[in-house]
Amino acid sequence: MVYRKEDAALIEKHGVRMRIYNSSEDCPQAAVCYQETEKGHAEEFIHHKSAFVYYILEGKGTWIIEGEKKEAEAGDVVIVPPGKRFYFTGSLKQLCITAPAWEEKHEEHVRYIQDLQ
């Protein structure tokens, strides 16, 4: 499968601009999304089914996973297993892969992060 940049869906969600390349309907095993943010993801949430794998292309940030802070910068990989609450802060350009592919029905909102809104 080849997913072209011009065919990707463009959205903004909780302070993160995203280019979503595929959905669970296209490929249930994994989904790919390019992300940019100046401040971070302003929502703490849990995904009960998918692992989130972030490869940081540019910048640096902090992932808060189950309340524990993890620093990461360009060239690093952050993996958030399913069932863990998390959000991230920082000025970042990154690739996010979810496996299996992200589906909204498995996501649970925890809280909005006021400092990032």
N, C-alpha and C positions, 0 to 999 in steps of 0.2 A: 504494500500500500504506500502511496505517496500522497501526502497532504501538503498542498501548496499554500504559501503565506497569504496570497490574495483570496483564498477560499476560506480562511479561518474566520471564526466569529470574533468580533471585537466587543468587549464589555468592560465596564468598570464596576468593581464591587469592593466596598469598604476600604477605599483608598488605594486599590491596586488595579492598574490597567492590565487587561489580559487579552491575549490572542489565543483562542481555544481552537486547536487543530482538529480534534476529533471527539466524538461522544461514545458512550457505552453502546449505542446502537451500531456505530461504525466498527468498533473493536472492543468487545467487553473486557478483554484482558488488561488493557492499559489505555490511558489518555495522556495527551501532551498539551501543555499550556506554557506560553512565554509570558512573563510578568515583569512589570516595572512599577516601582513605587518610590516616593520621596520620603515617606514617613513609616510605612508599614501597613499591616493588615489590621484594621480597626475593629475586628470582631474575634473574640475567642470562641472556638467551636470544637466539636468532636465529630470525626467521621467514623462511623461504626463499622465500615466495611473496607475502606481503601487505606493503604499506606500512601503517604505523601513523600516524594523524593524530590528535594530541591538541589539543583546544581547552580551555584552562584557564579554568574558570568562577570558582573561588575559590582563594586560597592562592598558594603559590610553591614551586618545587622545582628540582631539578637533574637533567637527563637525562645519563647517561653513555653516549655512543654511540661505539663503537669506542675506548673509553678516554678520549675527550675530553669534558670537562664543558661542558654548555650550560645556563645559568640561564634560567628562564621563570617568569612570574607571570600572574595573572588577566588575561585579554584576549589572551594570546599563543597562538601555535600552534607545536607541535613536530611535525615530520615525520621519521619514521624509515623510510628506504627498506628494501625487502626485502634480506635477506642481511647486515644490519648487526647486530652484537651490541649489546645495550643493557639498561639498567634505569634506574629513576628513584628519587629520594628527595624527601621533603618532605611537607607537610600540604596535600593537594589535593582539590578537587572538579573533575572534568573529564569531558569527552566524548571517547571514543575511537572513531574510525572506521577500520576496516580495509578495504583495497581491493586485490585482491578480498577477499571475506569470509574471515575467519579460519577455518582448519582446523587442528586439532591435529596432523595427520600431517605438516605442513610446519614444525612448531616443533622447535627443537633446544635442549635445556638446556645452558647453559655452566657455571654455578655458582650456589650460593646465596650471598647477601650477608649475612654473619654480623651486621653492625652493625644490620640491619633486622629480624632475627628476634626 
